[in-house]
């Protein structure tokens, strides 16, 4: 089992450019540096926006990830949360949270290197679906995990 410390070390030694794309391929993304952190999110908002029982995200500095041809217009459905979507297929490209300044969260499933970027923690575990059991020893925060995610 990978510990949170070894996951953080792996990120700091990750030397490949991060690339990815939306479902239809119209919007591509690239980042020269590894994600600042990786996390599962169990909140109802992230479940609803992804359509999955749990979401997983990679956090980057806002100027550290490029969207080509661009991330399109900002949408805000939840106070304090801004999201961007592919204008053709509707894939969520990224999100920014007021309570996590200096970070933009990209769904892990968009990244070509997702297999090499395992989440390091769980956020909003108190909102997880009762039938969903992810058996790992990662840190779990009952709410946002903002202190851990800003590290």
PyMOL commands that set and color helices and strands:
alter all, ss='L'
color gray80, all
select helices_A, chain A and resi 4-12+44-50+62-64+108-110+114-116+125-127+146-149
alter helices_A, ss='H'
color red, helices_A
select strands_A, chain A and resi 18-21+28-31+37-41+55-60+65-68+74-78+81-85+92-97+104-107+121-123+139-140
alter strands_A, ss='S'
color yellow, strands_A
deselect
rebuild
show_as cartoon
